[in-house]
């Protein structure tokens, strides 16, 4: 059971009067010791609980942490915070998760939160300098007022806080962890203070209503250009707002690394990559951007090339990415392509027919996943490797024309982990090979096989 801690001073809120510079001074709160818990102590004010963990006992500093009942650890050392017992049992059914703490505290963060500058605990005053890893993850907070004492926001601190509409990052803040605001879907604007020296990767990705990222004047490490976040030297692209009102974006020639994705960018239709240093482009950079139709890469880039808006590796032997909204209902994979990369055609909404020509030998995982309009596919006799789930969630496939004359064993889920296309589609194979297909693992799952090629 939690007992409400008494406030130090005659006030019933976390904020006292404003200082001369109009920044609210947080009233120091008295804390209660937490036993058998991830946190060391907690405060309760107006029914709202805040949990804290000591970060430096000698310097008397602490950070806000997640108040979840169940804390578990993966075999990689990652922590997961859960309140639902069913979720906890599901995680525990896998050997690579182990219980870390089952806390006596069971609370959630929601509504408008004000974090104090100081917490009085066990006769000592602790300064709040951090927001811990996943502290407000998937919480119901709508706004969070942060103290001027704050130095660090941890990894995934506010990830998927899908009600968070407002947060002001204070001057004095130095570090923002990776994925800190990932998935904050109603956050519209954010300003990086002049004091910030480090921002992690993917910090503002999947913020579907974020229109602009701003940087306060005087920051020596980061700069914003038309709402897009870069390092000060523009060598790294740090954040692209998903709701930025532009249909085209050019990645400058100065950029040699991408620390963000272009996920669910609602207006983005095309990207030009002027940089010759970027070496990690793939379909995942543009996941869920439903209007995205074309990518163009500088001819001087030694890693990639593009043709007709499609991304290939430099020698064009591998097709890496076919934009989701590219116009046209039919596509013939060029003869020079030997491999189609994982997820290369994922969620391509316009495609109804794909022909793969002789010379293609490898289909990687989930190549056509989610192509809901796809109806007919042609596979060449040169195909020697088919990975799993190639046609997952392609519910309209009616005909697969396969020219392989000597079918080889493939995984049971090579085409899909679901009933489609095994039940509804017709597999067309070379004349006289139907018995071979019916007796070969993977292919035998097709209920309709016709040897009419």
N, C-alpha and C positions, 0 to 999 in steps of 0.2 A: 504493500500500500504506500502511496506517495502522500507526504504531508507538505502542505503549503509552507514555503519558507517565508520568513518575515522580511520585508523590505527594509533596507537601512535608510532611514529618513522618512519624513511624513509625506509620502506620495503613493498613489496606487497604480502608477504606470512605470514603464521602464525608462521613460524620458523625463528629465527634469527641465529646468529652464534652459533657454538657449544661451550660448556663450556670445562673446562679442562678435565673432565671425559667423553667427547664426547657425553654427553646427550644433545639433542637439547633444547635450552631455547625457550619457546613459547613467542612470542611477545605479550605484553598486548594489548587487543583490546578495542576500545571504543564501548559502547553499546547504543541502543535506547530503550526508555521505551515502553513496550507493554501494550496496553489498551485492555480490554475485551478479555483476553487471559489466558491460563493456565500458561504461563511463565510470569516472571516479566520484563525481558528485553531480547533483542536479538542483535546479531551482524551479519553483512553481510560482507563477504570477498570474492572477485573474484566471486561474484554471489552466494556463498554458505552461507546459513543462519544457525546459531546455536542459539537455544533458551535456556535460563537459568532461574532457579528459585532460589530465595534466600532460603538458608537452615538455616542460623543463622545470623540475622541482626546485632547483637552485635559484632560477630566475623568476619563479612564480608566474609561469605563463600556462595558458590552457587553450583548448579549442572546443568549439561546438561539435558534438558527434551525433550520430544516428541513434535514436532511442528504441530501435526495434527489439523485440523480445528474443528473436533467434539470430545469432551471428554464427555463420559457418565459414569455413575456409576451404578453398580448392587446393588441389595438389600443386598448383603453381603459386600458392600463397595469397591469392585474391580473396578478399572478404565479401560476403554477401549478407545483406540485412533483410530479415523477413519478419512479418508479424502473423502471417497466416499459417496455422499448423499444417494444413494440407500441403502448402508449398514447401514447408520444412520437410515433411515426410517424403515428398517427391525428390528433393535434393538428396536426402539421406539414402534413397534407393540406389544411388550411384556411388561406386567405391571411391571415386576421386574427390568426394566432398566429405569433410569431417566436421563434427560440432566444434565450435570454438567457445561460445558462451550461450547458455540459455538464461536470459536475464530475468531478474525479479521485476525489472521495470518494463512496462508495456505501454508505450505512448506513441503518438504520431504528431507530426508538425502540420499545422494547417492555419489558414487565415493570414492575418497580418502579424508578422513577427518582428520584434525589436530585440536585437542582440546587445547585451550590456557591454560596457567597456571593462568592467571589473566584476569579480565575484568574490565574496567573502566566504571562506571555508576553513573551518578548524582553526580559527584564530589568525588566519593569514589572508592577505588580499592577492588574488590572482588576476592578472591582466589577460583579457581575451585577445589573442593574436591570430587565431586561425579558425577557419571553417573546415572541419575534417573531411576526409574522403567519404563520399556518398552521404554526407550528413543530412541533406534534404532530398535525397534521391526519391523520386516517385511520391513526393509529399504533396499535400494540398495547400501549400503556402501560396498566397496571392501577392504578398509584398514582403520584403525583408529589409529592414533598416540595419545597416552594418556600422560598427563603431570605428572611430578614427584610429583606434589602437590596432586595427586589423592589418596583418602583414601577408597572410597567405590564405588562399582559397584552394582546397585540395582537389584531387582528381575526382571528377564526376560528382562534385559537391551538390549541384542542383540539377543533375541529369533527370530528365523526364518529370520535372516539376511543372506539369502541364497547366497549372493555374497561375503560374508566376507571371504577373503583368508588369511589375515594376521592381527594379533593384538599382540602387545608386552605389557604385563602387567608390569607397572613400579614398581620398589622397592619403598616402602612406602605405597603401597596398603595394606589394612588390611582386607577388607571384600568383598566377592563376593556372590551376592544374588542367591537364588534358581532359577534354570532355566535360568540363565544369558546368557548362550550360547546355549540353547536348539534349536535344529534344524538348527544350522549353518552348512549346508550340504557340504560346500567345504573347511571348516577349517580342516587342516591336522595335526597340532601340536600346543600345547600351553604349556607355562611354568608358574607355580605358583611362584610368588616372595617369597623370604625368610621372608618377613614381614607379609604375609597373616595369619590371626588368625581365620577367619571364612569363610566357604564355605557352601552354602545352598544345599538343596537336588536337584537332577536331573539337576545339573548345566551344564553338558556336554552330556546329553542324546540326541539321535537322530542326532548326528553329524556324518553323515554316512561315511565321509571320514577321520575322526579323527583317526590317527594311534597311537598316543602316548600322554600321559599327563605327563609332567615333573615337578619336584619341585626343586627350587633353593636350593643349599646347605645352611645350617644354619637355615632352617625353623624348628621351634620347634613344630608346630601343625600338619603338613602334611608330607607324604612321598610318593614317587612313587616307585613301584616295577615292573620292566619290563613293564613300560608304564601304569600301573594301579594305580589309586589314592586311598590312604587310609589316615585315621587319623594317627598321629605319633605312637600311640599305637596299630594300626591295629585292633581296635575294630569296626571301621565303614568302609565299602567299599564305597568310595565317587564317583568314576567314572571309567567306563570301556569303553575304546575307541571302537567305533563300527567297525572300520577298522583295529583293532589289528590283526596281521597276526598269529593267533593261532586257531586251531580247538577245543582245549579243555582248560577249565579253572577250577581251584580248588579254591573255596572260603575257606580261611584258617580257622582253628579252633578258632583263636582269634576273628574273626568277629562275633559281636552280633547284628549288624544292617546294613541294606542296604539303602544307600541314593541315589542309582542310579538304573536304569533299564538296561537290556540287549536288548535294542530295535534295531532292524534292524542291528544286528551284522552279517556282511556279511560272515565271515569265521567260526564263532562259531558253533560247532556241538554237544558239550556235556559240561555239568557242573557237578562237584562234590561238594557237600556242606559238608565240614568237620565239620562246626560249629554245636554245639548242642543248641545254643541260638537263632538262627534265627527263628522267629515265624510268618513271614508275606509273605511267598512265595505264588505265584499264577501264573496263565497263563500270566497275564499282564507284568510280569518281562521279558518275552521273546518274546514279541509281534513283529512280522515282521522279526524275524530271520529265514530266509527261509531254512537254512541248519540244524537248531537245531533238533536233533533226540533223545536225551537222557538226563535225569537228574538222579543223584544218590545222596541220602541223607544219612548221617551217621546214623548207626543203633541206636546210642545213642541220636538222636534228639527226644525230647519228643512230638513234634508237628506234624511231618511228617514221612512218610515212602515211599519208592519207590519200584516198582517191574517192571522189564523189561523196565526200563527207564521212567515209568509213575509215576506221583506224586499223592499220596493220603494223607488224614489226617492220624493221627497215628493209629486209629483202622480200617482204610481202609473202613469206611462207606461212605466216600465221595471221588469221583474221582475229583481231582482238576485241573490236567493239563496233556494233552496228546500232546507230542511234535509235532510241525507242520510237520517236515520232517521224522517222524518215519516210518521205512520201513513196508511194508505190506498193502494190499488193503482191508483186512477184519479184524474186531475186534469184539470180544465178551466181553461185560462188565462183569466182574466177579460177581458171585452170592452174594458176601459179600457187594457190593456197594448198598447203599440205595439212595444216592443223587449224581447227576452230577452237578458240579459247573458251574456258569455262564462262558461262553466263553471257557470252558474246551477243546473243540476240534476245536476252531476257526482256520480257514485257513489251516486245515490239508489236504494237497494237494494229498496225496496218497490214502486216504480212499474211498472205493467204497461201502462198506457194513458194517453196524453196527447192532449187535444184542444185545438187552438189556434183561437180564434174569429176571425171576420171583424174586421178592424181592425188585427190584428198585421201589421207590415210588415218587421221585421228579426229575423233569428236570427244572433247573433254566434258567434264561434268556440267549438267544443267544448261547446255548450250541454248536451247529454245524454251527455257522455263517461262511459263506465263504468257506465251504467244497465243492469245485467246481466239484469234481469227484464223490461225494456221490450219489449213485443210489437207494440203498435199505436200509430200516430201519425196525427193528422189535421192537415194543413196548409191554411190558408185561401187563398182567391183573392187576398186583399190582400197576400200576402207578396211583397215585391219585392227582398229582399236576403238571401242565404244565404251565410254565411261558411264557412270550411273546417272539416272534421272534426266537424260537428254531432252525428253519431251514432257517433263513434269508440268502439270496444270495446262496442258494444251488440249482442251476438251472438245475442240471441233475437228480434230484430225480424222479424216475418213479414209485416206489412201496413202500407203507408204510403198514406194516402188524401189525395191532392193535388188541390185544387180550382182550381188555376191553369189558366185556359183558354188562355192564350197563353204557353207556356213560353219563358223567356229563358235565355241561356247562363249557366251557373254553372261554377265551378272544377271540375276533374276530381276533386278530393278534397273536394268540398263536403259530402258526406254522411259520408265516411270515407276514410282512407288505406289501408284494408284491403279485402279482397274483400267482407266483409259491410258493408252489407246488399245490395250490388249483385247478388250471386248468389242468395241465399236468399229475400230479401223480394220480395213482389209490390207493384209501384207501381200503385195504382188512380188513374186520371185521368178527366177529363170525357169523355163520349161523343163519339167522332169525333176525339179529339186524339191518339190513340196514334201515328200517323205523325209528328206534330210532335215529340212527346217522343223518339221513336226517332232523329230527325235533329237534335236540339239538344244541343250540347256539355254534358257533365255529366250530363244526364238519360239520355242514350243508353247510359250504362254499365249501367243496370238491364237484366237479362236477362229479367225477367218484368214485362211492362207490360200492364195490362188497362184498357180504356176503358169502365168500367162504372159511372161516377158520373153 
